[in-house]
Amino acid sequence: MSAPRLEIDLGKIFSNAEVLVGRLAGHGVSVTGVTKAALGLPAIAETLLRAGVTSLGDSRVGNIARLRRAGVSAKVSLIRSPMLSEVVSVVKLADVSFNSELDALRQLSAAAQAAGKVHGVVLMVELGDLREGILPEDLEHVVRETLALPNLWLKGLGTNLACRSGIVPDARNMGELSALTDTIEATFGLALDTVSGGNSANLRWALSGADTGRINELRLGEAILLGRDPLDRQQIEGLHVDAFTLVAEVIESKIKPSVPWGEIEQSAFGQVASPVDRGRVRQALLAVGHQDCDPAGLTAPEGLEVSGASSDHLILSSSRDRLDVGSEVRFEPNYSALLRAMTSPFVAKDVQPIAAVESA
């Protein structure tokens, strides 16, 4: 088979999603399966839906278009604030969008009117991570303006934590989102459908036995795909961490000095080498690099160490037998490495047929 490639085990993704859907259901929380790290791959989207997620979410309109072209008819939310240049496509392709700017809401309203559709919106609230979100003191004003816009349905409120600043979802900030929901409903005589508490980083809080309050939805990507808690990257009990494997081929294998020679300045990616002299070492070059993945996000097999990378090469140091030219090495990618490998057109995607999930 061609290399580099990502081997994608749909059975393990199905299992992870099914476990998390079941655990959260006991706390009154549904799951939106996020497909952005999978580049909107329809096979993964269908697997998530079969496992019980109630809807899909993606941050890129192009990924949602890919799902629609493949015949995925499930409810899909655009979970990144829409660009003004794409509101027509957002209304056409997504059932719901997550928003924090009135300018975007006004243009979504106009696009929905022109299309003869009602578009659902979730207003994102800033609760400390300092990425997207309306400040709590401005929320009532934005709600009032949104309710006045034709062809929009205020579906609910949401927030996002841990992505920019690593702010941990906890009883305080999740309680604040619940309280804001109660206030907005009482002030405007509403019954909000969705209170979207956040992403995979919310799982520790949601499954701790804490009162989940008004939170009734989480948007899960990394936990399902990689089986890890984004707060510390530890394996979540009962989940698979090897649903994705990056496979790369050896193109050179030699014994070389561990210290470069000559005058040293910046490398291709702005780094300055500070090598440790370990004498002569077994070194292998693999045909994969920064253009294909995040080399720092790859876990190599025992006895191998990622010691460097350039655009097109990954350098391994080996404490075991020589790696033969033409042989393959298998890596466990983290979220960053997965995201970039899925995006790269130079990395083949080897997907286990969806029918294998049905017989699992």
C-alpha positions in Angstrom: 0.0 0.0 0.0 1.1 3.6 -0.5 2.9 5.6 2.2 2.6 7.8 4.0 -0.9 6.8 5.0 -3.3 7.0 7.8 -4.9 3.7 8.8 -8.4 4.5 10.2 -10.2 1.9 12.3 -13.9 2.7 12.1 -14.7 0.0 14.6 -12.6 1.7 17.3 -14.1 5.1 16.5 -17.6 3.5 16.7 -16.8 2.0 20.1 -15.4 5.2 21.5 -18.4 7.2 20.4 -20.9 4.6 21.6 -19.2 4.5 25.1 -19.2 8.3 25.4 -22.8 8.7 24.2 -23.9 6.1 26.7 -22.0 7.6 29.6 -23.2 11.1 28.9 -26.8 10.1 28.4 -26.9 9.1 32.0 -26.3 12.8 32.9 -28.8 14.2 30.4 -26.2 15.3 27.9 -26.3 14.5 24.2 -23.3 14.4 21.9 -22.6 16.3 18.7 -19.9 14.4 16.9 -17.2 16.8 15.5 -15.7 15.9 12.2 -13.2 18.7 11.6 -10.1 16.7 12.6 -11.3 14.0 10.1 -11.7 16.6 7.3 -15.4 15.9 7.1 -14.7 12.3 6.0 -18.2 10.9 5.3 -17.3 7.3 6.5 -16.4 8.7 10.0 -19.5 10.9 10.1 -21.7 7.9 9.3 -19.9 5.9 12.0 -20.6 8.6 14.6 -24.2 8.7 13.7 -24.5 4.9 13.9 -22.9 5.1 17.3 -25.7 7.4 18.6 -24.5 11.0 18.3 -27.5 13.3 17.8 -25.9 15.6 15.2 -22.6 16.5 13.6 -20.4 19.6 14.0 -17.7 21.0 11.8 -15.7 24.3 11.7 -15.3 24.4 8.0 -18.0 25.0 5.4 -16.0 23.0 2.9 -16.2 19.9 5.2 -19.9 20.3 5.6 -20.3 20.6 1.8 -18.3 17.3 1.5 -20.8 15.6 3.9 -23.8 16.9 2.0 -22.3 15.8 -1.4 -21.9 12.3 0.1 -25.6 12.2 1.1 -25.2 12.8 4.8 -28.6 14.3 5.7 -28.2 14.5 9.5 -28.4 17.8 11.3 -25.0 19.6 11.0 -23.8 22.7 12.9 -21.1 25.1 11.8 -19.2 25.4 15.1 -16.9 28.2 14.1 -18.3 31.7 13.8 -19.3 32.2 10.1 -17.2 34.5 7.9 -19.4 37.2 6.3 -18.2 35.9 2.9 -19.7 32.5 3.5 -23.2 33.2 5.0 -25.1 32.1 1.9 -23.3 28.8 1.9 -23.8 28.5 5.7 -27.5 28.8 5.4 -27.6 26.4 2.4 -25.5 23.7 4.0 -25.8 23.9 7.8 -28.9 23.6 10.0 -27.3 25.7 12.8 -24.3 28.0 13.2 -22.5 29.1 16.3 -22.3 32.9 16.5 -20.8 35.8 18.5 -21.1 38.8 16.2 -24.3 40.7 15.3 -22.9 41.6 11.9 -22.8 37.9 11.0 -26.3 37.3 12.5 -27.7 40.1 10.4 -26.3 38.7 7.2 -27.4 35.2 8.1 -30.9 36.6 8.5 -30.7 38.2 5.1 -29.4 35.0 3.5 -32.1 32.9 5.2 -34.8 35.3 4.0 -33.5 35.1 0.4 -33.4 31.3 0.6 -36.8 31.0 2.2 -35.3 29.1 5.1 -35.2 29.4 8.9 -31.6 29.1 10.2 -30.8 28.0 13.7 -28.2 30.0 15.7 -26.4 29.3 19.0 -25.0 32.3 20.7 -21.5 31.7 22.1 -20.7 33.2 25.5 -17.2 34.1 26.7 -16.4 32.4 30.0 -12.7 32.9 30.3 -10.7 31.1 27.6 -10.6 34.3 25.5 -11.4 32.7 22.2 -14.9 33.4 20.7 -17.8 34.5 22.7 -20.1 37.4 23.8 -19.2 38.8 27.2 -21.9 37.9 29.7 -22.8 41.6 30.4 -23.5 42.0 26.6 -25.6 38.9 26.2 -29.1 40.3 26.8 -28.5 43.0 24.2 -27.3 40.5 21.6 -30.3 38.2 22.4 -32.7 41.1 22.0 -31.2 42.0 18.6 -31.1 38.4 17.4 -34.8 37.8 18.3 -35.7 40.8 16.1 -34.0 39.3 13.0 -36.4 37.4 10.7 -35.7 33.8 9.6 -33.4 33.1 12.5 -34.3 30.7 15.3 -32.4 31.3 18.6 -31.7 27.6 19.3 -29.6 28.1 22.4 -26.4 29.2 24.1 -23.0 27.7 24.2 -19.4 28.3 25.2 -15.9 27.0 24.5 -13.1 26.4 27.0 -9.6 24.9 27.0 -8.8 25.5 23.3 -6.9 28.8 23.5 -5.9 29.3 27.1 -6.5 25.9 28.6 -9.2 27.1 31.0 -10.7 24.0 32.6 -14.5 23.5 32.5 -15.7 23.2 36.1 -18.6 23.8 38.4 -18.1 27.6 38.4 -18.0 28.3 34.6 -20.6 25.6 33.8 -22.8 26.9 36.6 -22.5 30.4 35.1 -23.6 29.1 31.7 -26.6 27.5 33.3 -27.5 30.6 35.2 -27.2 32.8 32.1 -29.6 30.3 30.3 -32.1 30.7 33.1 -31.9 34.5 33.0 -32.3 34.7 29.3 -35.3 32.4 29.3 -36.9 34.4 32.1 -36.2 37.8 30.6 -37.4 37.0 27.1 -40.0 34.3 27.8 -38.0 31.7 25.9 -37.4 28.0 26.1 -34.0 27.4 24.7 -33.5 24.0 23.0 -29.7 23.6 23.4 -27.1 24.6 26.0 -23.8 23.5 24.5 -21.3 23.3 27.3 -18.2 22.8 25.3 -15.9 20.1 23.9 -14.0 17.0 24.8 -12.3 18.9 27.6 -15.7 19.0 29.4 -15.8 15.2 29.9 -13.9 15.2 33.2 -16.5 17.6 34.7 -19.5 16.1 33.0 -18.7 12.5 34.1 -17.5 13.4 37.6 -21.0 13.2 39.2 -21.3 17.0 39.3 -24.7 18.6 38.7 -24.7 19.3 34.9 -27.4 22.0 35.4 -28.8 23.2 32.1 -26.0 21.8 30.0 -27.5 19.3 27.6 -25.0 19.0 24.8 -21.2 18.5 24.3 -19.3 18.7 21.1 -16.9 15.8 21.0 -14.1 15.3 18.5 -10.7 14.4 20.1 -12.1 12.2 22.8 -13.9 10.0 20.2 -11.2 9.9 17.6 -8.2 9.5 19.9 -9.7 8.3 23.2 -7.8 10.9 25.2 -8.7 13.7 27.6 -7.5 17.0 26.0 -6.8 18.5 29.4 -3.9 16.1 30.1 -3.9 13.8 27.0 -4.3 10.7 29.2 -6.3 7.8 27.9 -10.0 7.9 28.9 -11.0 4.7 30.6 -12.6 2.2 28.3 -11.6 4.0 25.1 -9.3 3.1 22.2 -6.3 5.4 21.6 -5.2 3.7 18.4 -8.1 4.3 16.0 -5.6 6.2 13.8 -2.1 5.0 12.8 0.3 7.0 10.7 2.5 4.8 8.5 5.6 6.1 6.9 8.3 4.4 4.7 12.1 4.4 5.3 14.0 5.9 2.4 17.5 6.0 4.0 19.1 4.0 6.8 22.7 4.7 7.9 25.0 5.0 10.9 25.9 8.7 11.2 27.5 11.0 13.8 25.0 12.4 16.3 26.5 16.0 16.0 26.4 18.0 12.8 29.5 19.8 11.7 30.1 23.2 10.2 28.8 26.6 11.2 25.3 26.4 12.7 22.5 28.9 12.1 18.7 28.4 11.7 17.2 25.3 10.2 14.4 25.4 7.6 11.9 25.9 10.3 13.7 28.5 12.3 15.3 26.2 14.9 18.9 26.3 16.0 20.4 22.8 16.7 21.7 22.1 20.2 22.8 18.5 19.8 24.1 16.1 22.4 27.1 14.1 21.4 26.1 10.4 21.6 28.7 9.2 19.2 27.6 7.5 16.0 24.0 6.5 15.9 21.6 4.5 13.7 19.6 7.0 11.8 16.7 6.5 9.4 15.0 9.0 7.1 11.3 8.5 6.4 9.3 10.0 3.6 7.0 12.2 5.7 7.5 15.7 7.2 6.1 19.0 8.3 4.0 19.2 5.0 2.2 16.0 6.0 1.8 16.1 9.8 3.1 17.6 13.0 6.3 15.6 13.6 6.3 16.6 17.3 2.9 15.0 17.7 4.1 11.5 16.6 4.8 8.7 19.2 7.3 6.3 17.7 7.5 2.5 18.5 9.7 1.4 21.4 13.4 1.7 20.5 12.8 4.5 18.0 13.0 8.3 18.7 11.9 11.2 16.5 15.0 13.3 16.5 14.2 15.8 13.8 12.2 16.7 10.7 12.1 18.9 7.7 9.4 19.6 5.1 9.6 16.2 3.5 11.7 14.1 5.9 11.3 12.6 9.4 14.5 11.6 11.1 14.5 8.7 13.5 17.3 7.6 15.9 17.2 3.9 16.6 18.5 1.9 19.6 17.5 -1.4 17.9 18.4 -3.2 14.7 18.8 -1.3 11.5 15.6 -0.2 9.7 15.7 -1.5 6.2 15.1 0.9 3.3 11.5 0.2 2.1 10.3 -0.9 5.5 7.5 0.9 7.2 7.2 2.5 10.7 3.9 3.0 12.5 3.2 6.0 14.7 0.5 7.0 17.0 -0.5 10.6 16.2 -1.8 13.2 18.7 -4.5 15.6 17.8 -2.2 18.1 16.0 -0.5 15.4 14.0 -3.9 13.8 13.1 -5.4 17.2 12.0 -2.5 17.9 9.7 -2.2 14.4 8.3 -5.9 14.3 7.5 -5.5 17.7 5.7 -2.5 16.7 3.6 -3.2 15.4 0.1 0.0 13.5 0.3 -1.1 11.2 3.1 -3.4 8.4 1.8 -6.4 7.5 3.9 -6.9 3.7 4.4 -10.4 3.4 5.9 -11.8 0.1 7.1 -15.1 -0.4 5.3 -18.2 0.9 7.2 -19.8 -2.6 6.8 -17.2 -3.9 9.3 -18.8 -1.7 12.0 -22.2 -3.3 11.4 -20.8 -6.7 12.2 -18.7 -5.6 15.1 
